[in-house]
Amino acid sequence: MEDLLIPKNTSDALALNRPIVEDTEFTTLNLGPTHPATHGIFQNILKMDGEKIVSGEQTIGYIHRAFEKIAERRPFYQITTLTDRMNYCSSPINNMGWHMTVEKLLGVTVPKRAQYIRVIMMELARIADHIICNSILGVDTGAYSGFLYVFQEREKIYEIYEEVCGARLTTNMGRIGGMERDLSPTAIAKIKDLIYNSLPKVLTEFEKLFNRNRIFVDRIVNVGPITGERALEYGFTGPNLRAAGVDYDVRVMEPYSSYEDFEFDIPVGHNGDTYDRFMVRNQEMWESMKIIRQALENLPEGPYYANENHYYLPPKQDVYKNMEALIYHFKIVMGEIDAPAGEVYHAVEGGNGELGFYLVSDGGRAPYRLHFRRPSFIYYQAYPEMCKGVSISDAIVIMSSLNVIAGELDA
Amino acid sequence: MTNQQIAEDIVAKFGENTHSFEEPWGLLTFTTNRQNIISLLEYLKKHETFRFNFLTDLTGIHLPDNKGAEFGVIYHLHSLENNVRIRIKVFLSQDDLHIPTATTLWPTANWMERETYDFFGILFDGHPKLIRILNIEEMDYFPMRKEYPLEDATREDKIDALFGR
């Protein structure tokens, strides 16, 4: 055993009768930009001492698409498609967040039914987002089967998206002033089937596979812990912050879209390690289901869009027959409608945390300045600190549990 | 704790260095200068009752017509205990785009400031590593400035008079 020890200092070397190693040699390892374990295009240059990470440095921006610049030349309704492409695992949340920001600027009140439909879609998106994060965490630790079970459910959520808005990944769901169409009976049936039948079963099975699985638990308990104070200093929000023990949730702190009508708990972790992040996300899926159930049961009757001719497209039949509708249709589509001047900050609870929109309008057709507060971009800074001194396999797990989405990182 | 109380407290402490108080959509917004920004942020962060301990967002804005104060740096702070947000602005002249860094108070300001530098060219003094973050290193301009239009200005098929851009 003794001869395997590398002498740390001169006296050790003399004691062990081994040559003195002046300084440790570090290896530089490139994790990314196109490494399968990074789940996206970003690079980590890791300085390794054997198997341990000494320091890391991230390079991001590989898929930067200049959304903030593009947005300065687009009418408000065309920016929704840009928000799709930020956190593409939960695009409806981004879409709704953007609609609500514009509605705040315009002073539009959305009918209760539209708000409830939005809540349903946002919570479905949150479930889809957390399914991806947690099941991929399983894949990264070598447990592939759980991933296959829950991805079936994600597929069902995508089918609901298809039913509601026609698209699956880049949804462009909802419109400024409400939803583009009402929930169809098929959509309601599909949501009910998912929430009451298939998802609870599969999620229970998933939790049985993972929560107490010795191999899995050994891999993730106490890996990449972060204290609540440090997480706040690093600007953590969302499940990652709640795993560290801080119960900050935008849905409760600043309720939007009628979130105050629903009963739900905020799961909070204790150590802020990978296991806590995993458990918080799992529990949040149950809470999301609770919210969807309440929203479906109490879904109010009434219109699904606000009566705002200036911003909400008139029905297509009217456009062909009615002069006024035709004018509004043309004006909206051509982006001729000016928004009032002002500056608005609106935040929603995205899949990864507080997704903020800082919108400055100068009274024109397009934003003067639009800034996205992207949670991934902000908390990914903490990654080198979190994986200091851990092995490369743990670093992969930490990154996976942080759920860094490249699209959101780079905007 | 109302916006009025916060504003009065800040004015009592910083006097004329803070001005242009307003409340768009209930969010207390005011302007200060770069000499006082860090002490103001520190004061708000460590204040016994306010506790603006969370830096939500830091970004920039370019207002080319605002002569002498063409660039703005905008801080969004959040007091998680009291659930109150405020917005602080600092305006800089385009001849002198220096502002002290907030990384001393919040490590999260690191990338936010790098992003602001990357897109607007605002120089954060004392920042540990002020290099571009999303754009390539070789880029020699700051793309979010208003002098860089998105579309080719020589195009004739898209006339502003018709399309209102």
Boltz contact constraints between the chains, C-beta under 6 A:
constraints:
  - contact:
      token1: [A, 61]
      token2: [B, 134]
      max_distance: 6.0
  - contact:
      token1: [A, 64]
      token2: [B, 134]
      max_distance: 6.0
  - contact:
      token1: [A, 69]
      token2: [B, 144]
      max_distance: 6.0
  - contact:
      token1: [A, 73]
      token2: [B, 150]
      max_distance: 6.0
  - contact:
      token1: [A, 232]
      token2: [B, 54]
      max_distance: 6.0
  - contact:
      token1: [A, 233]
      token2: [B, 106]
      max_distance: 6.0
  - contact:
      token1: [A, 233]
      token2: [B, 107]
      max_distance: 6.0
  - contact:
      token1: [A, 234]
      token2: [B, 107]
      max_distance: 6.0
  - contact:
      token1: [A, 234]
      token2: [B, 108]
      max_distance: 6.0
  - contact:
      token1: [A, 235]
      token2: [B, 108]
      max_distance: 6.0
  - contact:
      token1: [A, 248]
      token2: [B, 80]
      max_distance: 6.0
  - contact:
      token1: [A, 253]
      token2: [B, 83]
      max_distance: 6.0
  - contact:
      token1: [A, 336]
      token2: [B, 164]
      max_distance: 6.0
  - contact:
      token1: [A, 342]
      token2: [B, 24]
      max_distance: 6.0
  - contact:
      token1: [A, 343]
      token2: [B, 24]
      max_distance: 6.0
  - contact:
      token1: [A, 344]
      token2: [B, 25]
      max_distance: 6.0
  - contact:
      token1: [A, 356]
      token2: [B, 57]
      max_distance: 6.0
  - contact:
      token1: [A, 365]
      token2: [B, 164]
      max_distance: 6.0
  - contact:
      token1: [A, 369]
      token2: [B, 61]
      max_distance: 6.0
  - contact:
      token1: [A, 371]
      token2: [B, 59]
      max_distance: 6.0
  - contact:
      token1: [A, 373]
      token2: [B, 57]
      max_distance: 6.0
  - contact:
      token1: [A, 378]
      token2: [B, 108]
      max_distance: 6.0
  - contact:
      token1: [A, 381]
      token2: [B, 110]
      max_distance: 6.0
  - contact:
      token1: [A, 381]
      token2: [B, 111]
      max_distance: 6.0
  - contact:
      token1: [A, 410]
      token2: [B, 134]
      max_distance: 6.0
